[in-house]
Every structure is written in C-alpha cells, then in structure tokens.
Amino acid sequence: MKYLCLPVSLFFMMILASCSADNYPPIVDVPTYNYRYGQFVWHELGTSNVDASREFYGQLFNWEFESIPTTDGNYTLIRQGNKYLGGMIETKSQQNLWIGAISVEDTEKALDFLSSMGASTVIGTTRITGRGSMALLKDPQGAAVSIIHSSAGDPPLLEADANEWLWMELWSDQPESSAEFYGKTLGYDITEQVANGKPYWIFGKQELKIAGISPNPISNMTTQWVPYIKVTDPEETVNRAKSLGATILMAPNQAIRNGSVAVLTDPNGAIFCIQKWPFN
C-alpha cells in the first residue's frame, strides 16, 4: 500500500469551503483567549467514510462525536468528555489523512512568511465563522500542515490523558532540511539526538518540547506529519485495533522505545501512532 499526500488539497478545500459558509464550533469547549503560538492545537481527519471512522475511533479510544449540519453535509466534532479533540469530514477522495493545525498569531502574515521560505500554499487564509482563520500549506518536502488563529483561543497546555493527542512527528525524506525549515520559520529550538540508532530531531521552545522529526521509516510514503495518541497498554490497543479493521504497520517491539509504540492505519487508510507515556 502506498501512503501519499497528493490529494490532500481536495478534502481541505471541502473543509474550508463549507466552514466559511457555516457556523462552526471553536476548537475549545470554553473560550480561553490564550494562545500557544507554534504548537499543534487541533487535528482534522479527512475520511472517505465518516461512519466507519466514527465506529473505529469510538470503539478504540472511547471518543464521542457530535454531528454539525453544514452546507455540504455534516461536520463531525470529536470529543473526549468535555474536551474538544478535533474534527472529521467525509470527502469524495480515497485519500484518508490526519492533518495537524499549528497556532499562529496572524494566518496571512504567517502564510506569506512560510511561503517566502519555500512552503507552497494549498489553500489561502479562510475566515471560518465561529472558529477563526485557517490556511493549508505544504512544507518544502511536501508535508501538509495547517495553520490556525482561533477566535476563542487555544486549548490549555495540559498533560495528555489516555486516548488524547500525545505528540506530532514529521516523517521526512530529508530530515535535516525539514529541521532547518521549521527552525527558521516557526522559531523552534532544534535538538538533535540519537534514538534507536537513528538521528532524531526535537522541536522546542525554552523548556517545552513541541514535536519531533524522524527519517521516514516507511517506503512509498511521502514526507508526512503523523499524530501520536496516548494509550496505557500498547499491546492490548493494537489487538483491539486489529479486530476493528486496522492495519498494523509496526507492532510494539522491545527494541523500539521499550515496546511502548505502534504504527497503524485505520480501516480507511489514515496513518497514526499509539504510545504509552512515559515508557521507561
């Protein structure tokens, strides 16, 4: 199976086109009016089958869903208790992909600057009633990422609970170039280290770790941001995911992060990771 990002603009066009015409929920259940610029604060799943995606993620992570009528169908809000985690939208493309959104102070200025440094604009700044403004771009290596300025502020920075977002990792065919791009454009401090015998880069600001870069571990997959979801038992989660129709690309392995991590695709093909944290 090939995991390509080429049709990503199609589902994001649908998201942004419908969002601009409708009243969408903010990315926080209670307005904060505080911002975590440079951090991933939201996730959207473009899926060819929303019902199947809801069934899978609901059964696997106990996520709850809220359907919001829109001009072009229904937008699905993902919740974990009172927390908003992200959204889903059904697309006509067979491309299924999670895309993370990075908080910025001004989407237009950020997009202009990122473009001047080699990024490609896929969807320009779009004002979304009830949510704020968003844009979609591809970095110089082709990884899709969105930027957002939320009208209600960003979610507070809290330690992830089980079944919530834990980490974002860029799997890059040119990790050194990727590290240089994000370091220059988003002001990250870049720390290079060795993990499982391979180079690994961590994005951070002061004491805060934000995301990582790894050499792309999967053949036939373009450079891509991959989300991690925190779990308490990787083996048990993998077994349940498999019974629900997931494909296991990498099962927990003691040689890799003490068996705490696994790589999967959901039944529609969207790739994600699970990890127990801390794993020592």
N, C-alpha and C positions, 0 to 999 in steps of 0.2 A: 504494500500500500504506500502511496506517496502522500506526503503531508505538505501541501503547497498553500501559499498565502495569496496567490494571484487574484482570486475573485473577491478579495476582502472588501473592495470598494462597493460591491453590489449590495451586500447586506447592510453596510454602514450608510449607504445612500438611503436605504429604506428606513433605517432607524432615524436618521437626521431629518429626512423629508417629512416623515409622519410626526416626529417630535415637534418640528417647527410649527405645525398646523394644529397641534393639540395641547392640552394642559397636562403636563407630565409631573409625576411626583418628584420632589427633590431627592438628593442622594442621602439625606439624613432624616430620621423619623422626627427628630426635634431640632429646629434650627440652632446652629452653633455660632454662625457668623465669624468663626475662626478658620484659618486656612493652614494647610500643610503643604505649602508650595514645594514642588519637586518630588512629592511622594505619590504612590499609586493609591487612589481613593475610591475607585469604582471599577466594576467589571461588567462587560456585556457579552452575552453568548448569542451569536448568530447561528441558528439551527434550522435544518430542513424539516424538523418535526418537533414542534414545541411540546405537544402532548407526551411524546416519548421521552423528551429531555426532562420534563417535569416529573414523570414517573421514575426515571432513573435517579436523578439527583435527590428527589424527595425520599425515595426508599433508602438510598445510600447514606445521605447526610442529614436526614430529617429536616430538610429545608421546607419552608412553607412558601406558597405562591399566591399572588394576588393579580387577577386579570384586570387590565385597564383598557377599556374600549378606546380605539383610535380610529382615525380616518381610514387607515389601511388595514385594519384588523385589530388584534389585541396585543398590547404590550404586557409582558409578564414581569412583575416585580418579585424579586427573591428576598425572602426574609428568614432570619434566624431569631425566633422570638420577636422582640421589638426592634431588632437591628435590621436595617436595610443592607443587603449584601451586593446586589447587582440586578441585572435585568436580562430578559430573553426576548428575542423577536424571531418569528418564523420568516425564512427567506425562501425565494424560489431557486437559489443556488444550492448545489450539493456541498458547497464549502461550509464546514462547521468549525467555528473558531471562537475562542475566548479572546477578548481584547481588553487590556487594562487602560485606565484613564489616569493620567498624571495631572495633579492640580497645578495650575499656573495663575498668576495674578491677572494677566490680560491675554486672552487667547489669540487675538490678532497680532499683538506685538511678539508673542512667543512663536507663533507660526512663521512670521516674517523672519525672525532671527534663526529659527531652526532651518528654514528653507535656505537662508543665506549660507548656512554651514553644510549644506549638502542633502538635507532632507527633501522629500518630494511630497507636495500637498496632494492628498487624495480627495478630501472634502474640506473646503474652506470653512471659516468660522460660521457657525449656525446658531442663532438665538433660539433657545428652547423654552417655551412658556412653562414656568413652574420649576425649571431646573437650572437655567443659566445659559452658558455658551459652551459649545464643544467644537472640535475640529479633529480630523483624522489625517495622519501623515504616515509615510514610510521613511525609516531612517536610511542612511546611505547604503546599508547592507540589505535593505528590503523588508525589515521587520515592521509590522504595522503596530502603531500605538496611537492612542487618542490623547488629547489634552482637554482639560475642562476647567472652567471657573464656575463654581456652584453658587447659585443665588442665595442659598441658605447656609453656606459654609460647608466645611468638610467634616467627615466623621472624626470624633476624637481619637487620638492615638492611644489604643489600649492593647494589652497583651491578648493575642488571639485565643479564643476559646476553641474547643474541639469543633470541627466542621465549619470553621471560618477560614478566611484567607490568611495564609501564613507568610508568603514570600512571592516575589516575582523574579524570574530568572530568564535571562536572554541567552538562547542557544544560538551562537553565532559562528558562521563560517570564517569570519575574520575578527576574532575577539579583541585583538589589540586595537584594531581600527574602531570597533564598536565602543570600547572603553574610552578612547580618545574623543569620539564624537559626543558621548553623553557627559563626559567630564567637562568639556568645553562649553556645551550648550546649556546644561542644567546646573552647572556649578558643583558637581559632585566631587568629593574627595575619593580617589581611586586607590584601593589597596589590593596589591597582587599577592597571592599566596599559592600554595600547592595543596590540592585536595585529591586524594586517591591517585596520587602520582601525576596529576594533570594540573596545568595552571588554572587559577580561578581568580576572578576579579570581583571585589565588593564595592558597590557604590555607597557612599555615606556622606553625612553632613555632621561635623563635630562628632558626637558620640553615637549618633543614630545610624544604624545600618538600614539601607533602603531597598536594595536589590542586588542581584549578582549576575555575572556573565560567565558562561561555560563554553568551551569549544563544543560545537554542535555534535551531540552524541548519536544522532540518527541520520543514516544515509537517506537521500531523496527527500529530505525536509529542508526547506529554505530557512534562513535565519528567522527566528520567531521568539516572541515573548511567551513564556509558559508559566501559568499560575500554579502555586502550591496551596493545598488545603490541609490544615492541621487535623490529625487523627490521633487516637490513643492506641490503636492496635493495627499496624500496617498489614500484617498477615490476614487478620480477620476481615479488614476492609477490602483487601484485594479479593478474597474468596467471595465476599458478598457482591462486589462489583462484577466479578466474572459471571456469577449466577444471574445477574441483572442484564447481561449482554455486553459488558465492557470487554475490550481487548487489552490484554496485559502486555505492554511493550518491555517492561522490566519489573520483575517481581522483587520483593525485598531480598537483599543479598548482604550477608555479614561483611563482605569486603567493601561495601559502599555505605558509608555513614552508619555503620553498625546495624545494618538491616532495617533502618528506620524509614527508607524512602522507596517509592514505587512509581512507575510511569505507566499511565493508562490512556486509552481513548474511550470516550463514552460511546454508546451504541450508534450514534450518528457520525462519529469520527473526530470529535473535538478532543484535543490532547490536554491533559492536566497531570499534575503530580500530587501524591499524598505524602505526608511526612509526619512522623512522631517528633514532637519537640518539647523539651530538649531531648537529645537522643543519646547522650553519654550515660 
